[in-house]
Amino acid sequence: MKIFHKRILKGNAFLFLSFSAISLCLLLLVSAARAGRENSLMRNNLYSGHQKNFCITGTEENGQWENVIPSLAASGEAFAIYLPVPSQEIPIRGVCLQGEVNLPPMVQGDFFGFSTSWTDSPKMVLGKDFQDEAVPRDGSLSYQLGGREFEVIGIMGTEGDSRANHMIFIDFRSALQMAGINADYKLDTPKPSGIREIGQELCSRFGSSANLFLVLGEGREEPFLTKLLSSGAIMDTMYVMVLCSFSFSTILATFIWLRFRRQLFFSWFLIGFGKWQEQAEIFKRYSRPSGAGFLAGLATMAALSLALPDIHLSVSDIFLAFGITLGLGGVILFSCYAYYRRKL
């Protein structure tokens, strides 16, 4: 077989087409999953969707949180406590974060961790629309808010217009100083079951020192059939089935590619190639058509993202898809190679 007057070795065309399809599939799945997470996050106002409101009344001692927050963090459970700060122009939200709950898409820097959200040094994560208002100072960005100077540890936002572009997150202690302890809060956790655990801990820690109102509900677990037929589960299953179908086609193409190189294995045996030499040579020859297939799939995905406004391809999507393709291709190659060599 010749393309542009250049001879293409047998099996390479099958391998190229297989990796073109699987890389395009992976890029579509990764970008769709990322877009789905971002849309869900923005639709829920940057909460998980199962967050709980609670309020504190009847106290003026902001220091009561000083004993509660460390004990919650010591439990090891992931949680986020949000305190909206009254503002007429910019949505401002204080946050105390332990673990990963709902991290907004970041343009620059990092989102809060426990050490930066529970700190005496004012910290801030700025929406992308306010990035130009930040001032460089001592090697970092600084932003003035309410007469205070905050260190900007990250810039959040998306390429298109979204809620994250117009918001500001500040550390929890600064939010308490601006809004006071008697306010409305939100408690959020990665899983719905965590709400009840952290909520009970909150109620017990405050006790009679303040009036804390938090409705936890009965905590009934969602039926298995409801979980199975949910839209998220159906989409995840579809993604897995599509990926499996392309993986099986790649396995078949790899066996065909190896079969066409049967005489090559015999010649390597005759000249005394060792096991590691043979595997290195196989990997080098296999990576050329598979790498070209990944680039072809990437070019197709880039063309689709330019032609269709609903498809967005980011740099992180490319690196993630490349890593999965490399790992999946390596597993398929050496698994098929070991099986084929045993048959020979």
N, C-alpha and C positions, 0 to 999 in steps of 0.2 A: 504494500500500500504506500502511495506517494502523495504528499501534500506540499505544494509549492516546490516541486522537483526534489523533495527530500523524502527519503525512505523512512517510513514509520514502522518500527518493530511490531511484530504480532502481539496482540494483547494490550498494547499501550493505548489504543483508541478506546477499548472498552473501559480501561482504568481511568482514562481522562474523562469520559462521559459520566462515569459513576461518581467520581469526586466532584465534578461540576455540579451534578444534581444534589449530592449530599451537602456540599458547602452552601449552595443556594438555599437548601432546605434549612440548614442550621442558621444561616443569617436571617432568614425570614422568621424562624422561631424565636431567636434571641431578641431581635428587634421588636417582634410582636409582644413577647413577654415583658420586655422593659416598658413598652408603651402602655401595656395593660396595667402594670404596677403604678406607673405615673398617673394614668387617668383615674385609677381607683383612689390614689392618694389625694389628688386634687378634688375629686368628687366628694370625698369625706373631709374636706377642709384640713388636709394633712394629718388626719387621725386614721386609726385602723378601721373604724366603722363599728367597733363594739366598745368604744370608750364610755366612761360613766362620769356624769356630772356630780360634784359634791361642793358643799359650801361650808365655811367656817364663820361663826358669829360669836359675839359675846366675849371677845378678848382683844386686847390691844398689844399683847406681847409677841412681837415677831420672832423672838428668840425661842419660842416653843418648837419651831421647826428644827432647831439646832440638835435636839435630841431625837426627833422622829426620823429625819432623813438618814443619818448614819445607821440607825437600826434597820431601816428598810434596805439599805445597800448591803448590810452585812448578811441579809437573808440569801443573797445570791440570785434572787429572782429579777428578771428584766422588767423594768417599768419606766413610765414617763409621767411626770406630774406637770401639768401646764397651768400657768396663771396668766390669763389675759390682762394686759395693762390698758386702762382706759386711754384712748387716743381718738381724736376726731378725724385725723388725716391718714395715719399709717396703722395698719393692724400690727400690734406689738404683742408678743407672747413670751412670757418667761417659761423656762423649761428646766426641770431637774431630770436627768436621763441616766439610767443605769442599764447597760447592755444595748442591744439594737431592737428598737421598737418600730418606729416608722421614720426612716431617714429620708429626707427630701433629696431630690437630685442636686448634686453639687457641681458648680462650674469651676470653683477654685477653693483650695484648702479643704478642711474637714468640718463635719458637723460636731455638735457637742458630744462629749463623753462625760462620765461622772465627775472627773477632776476639773473639767472646764465649766460644767453647768452648776456645780456646787463649789463656789470659790469666792474669795474676798476681792479678787481682781476682776473688775467688770469686763465681761466678754460678750461678743455679739456674733451672730451669723446673719449676714445682710442679704436681702433680696437683690437680684441682678439689676433691677431698675435703679437702685440707689448706689450702685458701685462707683459711679463717677463722683459722688459726694464724699467718699472716703478719702482721707488725707494720709499720705505716707509719713510714718514717724518711727524712728529707731528701728528700721528694718521691717516694720509691719504696717498694716493699715489701721487708721484711727477714725472713729465716727462720733460726732457729738449728738447726744440725745438727752433731752430734759435737763440740760445743764451738766451732764456727766460725759466723761470721755471714755468710750468703750474701745477695747482692742478687737478688731475684726479678725476672727480666726477662720472664716470661710465665707464664700459667696455661693448662694443657692439660686436655682432657677432652671428653666428649660429653654430650648431654642424658640419655641412658640410662646404665645401669651399664656400665662398660667398664674394661679394664685401664689405660687412660691416666689414669683418675680416681684411681687408687691408687698411682701411681708418682712418682718424683722423678728428674730429670736434673740433673747438676752438670757443671761444666767439667772438662776432662780433667786439668789439673794438680792440682786439688783431689782428684780421684779417686785419682791416683797417690800423693798424700800420705797418703790414708786407707787404700788397699789395698796399696800397694807395687808395684814394677815386676814382681816375680815373681808372675804371676797369669794367669788365663784371660781372653782377649779375644775380641771378635767383629769381623770386618771385613765391611763392607757397602758395596755400590755400586748405582747405579741400574740397571745392566745386568749380567748374569752375566759378560760378557766383561771388565768392569772389575775383577772380583775377581782374575783372573790377573795383570793388569798391575800393580795396586797391591800384590798379594801378592809378586810378584817384586821390586818396588822395596823392600818391607819387608825381605825376606831379604837383599838385597844391602847395604842400609844398615846393618843390625845386624852382618852378617858374623860374625866370631869374638868380638865383644865380649859376646855373650850367646847362650844357646841358645834359638833361636826355632823352634818347630815349627808348620808350616803346610802342610797337604796341599792342593795346588792342583788335582790331577787332570789329566786329559789335555786338558781345554779343548775337547772336541768340540762343534761347533755343533749345535743341535737341528735335526732335519730340517724342511724347509719344510712338508711335509704335516702333521706333528705340530703345528706352529705354526698352520696354517690351520684344523685341526679342534679346536683347543683351545677350552675353554668361553669364555675371555675374547674370542677372535677371533669366535666365533659370536655372542656378545652384542653386540659392537661392530658387527658387520655388520647385525644386526637393528635396532639403534638408527639406523644410517645409512639403512637402507631405509625405516623408518617416517618419518624426517624428510624423506627425498626425496619420498615419496608425498604428504605434507602440503604440501610446497613446490610440487609440481606442481599440486595443487588450488588453491593460493593464486595461482599464475601464471594459471591459467584464470579464477579469479574476478576478478583484476586486469584481464585483457583485457575481460571482460564489463563491468566497472565503467567502463573507458575508452570502450567502445563506446557506452554509454548517455550519455556526455558529448560526443558528437561535435558536436552543435549548440552546446554551450558553447565548444568550441574555435573554431568558426566565428565566434561572436559576439566572442570575444576578439581574433580576427584583424581583425574589422571595426573595432573601437575602437582598434586599434593597440597591443595588448599586446606587450611585448618578450618575448624568450625567457626571461629570468630571472624576470620577473613571472609568466609563465604557469606556470613550474615551481614557484614559491613557492605560487601559488594551488592548483595540483594537490596539492602536498604537504599543504597545510592541509586540503583537503577529504578527502584520502585518510587522514590521520592520525586523523580523528574516529571512523569506524567501526572502523578497525584497533586504535586505542587502547581503544575500548570492548570489542572482542573479546578483547584481552589481559586486561583487567580481568575479563571473564566467565570466561576460562580460569583466571585466578588464583583467583577465587571458587570455581570447581568443584574446583580442586586443594586449596584450603583445606578445603572440605567433605569431600573424600575423606580428607585427612590426619586429620581429626577422627573420621571414621567407621571408618577402617581403621588399626589400631595399627602395621602394618608400613610405612606411608608416613609419612615425616617431612619436613616442609618447613621449611627454614631461610631466614633473611634473605638469606644469600649466594646461595642457589639462586634467589631471586626476582630479585635484581639481575643475576645471570648470564643467566638466561632472558630478562629484559627487554633486555639488551644484544644477545643473539643475535637476538631478535625484531626489534629496531630495525634492526640491520644487515641482516638477511635481508629485512625488509620494504622497506628503502630500496633495496637492490639489485634486488629484484623490480619495484618501482614504476618506477624510472628506466630499467631495461632494457626493460620492457614499453612504457613511455611513448615511449622513443626509437624503438622498432620501429613502434609504432602511428602516431606522427607522420610517420615516413618513408613509410608506406603512404598516409596522407592527402595 
